[in-house]
Amino acid sequence: MNIKEAADRLGISTRAIRFYEEKGLISPVKQTSNGYRTYTENDIWRLQTIAALREIGMSLQDITQALGEIDQGNQQRLEEYLELQQAVMYAQWVELKRMLDTTQHMIDLNRQDGPLDVSHLHDLADSARRLREARQNWHDRWNYDMQAAIHDQRVQAANGHLPGQTTSNVSIDSGPGAMQATVESDREGEPDHNVDEVRSQKNSRTAHRPNSNTTYPEDAGLRSEDLGVGVDAVPFNIYDNYDGALEQTASWISPVPGEKGLDIGTGTGNLAGKLLERGAAMTAIDQSREMLRTCRTKYPEMHVKLGNFLALPFADQSFDFVVSSFAFHHLSPDQQQLALHEMQRVLTARGRICLTDLMFADAAHRHTYIQQAEAAGREDQLQTIRERHFPLLDGLCVSLEDAGYVTKHIRHNALLHTLLAVPLR
């Protein structure tokens, strides 16, 4: 068929078809006698595909790459491009939803009795702007696509335990601001996420005291050499006690078979895999395509998807629990708050959250830790702290409790904590 017939059949303009040809997306055969283009059924199918990808907002560059994957029969790579576009649309939807909420808040303020204080509107708009910028400014500074092939080997090579500790008997001292807990006290197969149990543990233990005079490391029962800032300290190791921390996370979540779980920043799927083994229906997301490919190879039955903390590509109330390990600290403080909101959005009313990551117990802990690292000349610790955003555990607890959760936490070493949040009934 000629270009007009092709345009009529597809419901697009001849100008659009010529544009796609100029961009190299289609190459119709030209008749030798007059040079007119002839469009075959394959050209029509290709134009339909281009129109469909354009309809969901995909850029011409991404369409070109997607068509290349289609030509090579690479279904998985095509799916990745579609998931990436879906993630973009979810990000736009999340931003629009926040704008709607902000507008409604402005309407509510305007309806209040008495004279309107316009400064409230300005403050609200300014807050919305900062959150929007926080959502847009995240980027992968560590190039995890390049690290994916050797990630598991690096983690296992680095994974060690503090002197005198094993993952079966990690305990936390009862000093100010610490939570008494023992890993071996969690019984296999028995759910540990009942809200009454978490509440009773909080009533009988000091889970966190934002205003306490907590000092570290001495009052927490860890020696300065355990912190890795002593004269004889070994090089700083982000993944110290990695396996024990993941086991703790899985134990505290203790999924009922068939429960739907989401692992954010899954990497190669090590935490999600432990929950999968316990009967959960796991979905794992990461912003790294290569990490997800490795995860998919290790766990073919797991649902993996491109995405990130700040715009989870899922509908509201999609999961029974959300977990994340060794990823939350890649977000800035503002982004961490956005991530908590997103987790709550995709959780059911009784959904729980469990975060395992490097955190400072509170501001005093961070101050002491940095002081000791500076005194010992440990540039590796200081560089890591500068590059990442280790959250304050007490601040996370307050944020989650303000949102209607009860929390408990355990410390695996000087910085590594697991935090569980269960919603109040």
PyMOL commands that set and color helices and strands:
alter all, ss='L'
color gray80, all
select helices_A, chain A and resi 3-10+14-22+41-55+60-71+75-110+118-136+144-158+183-185+195-204+218-220+242-253+270-277+289-298+328-330+333-346+363-376+379-387+393-402
alter helices_A, ss='H'
color red, helices_A
select strands_A, chain A and resi 29-30+37-38+260-264+281-286+303-306+319-325+347-358+405-411+416-423
alter strands_A, ss='S'
color yellow, strands_A
deselect
rebuild
show_as cartoon
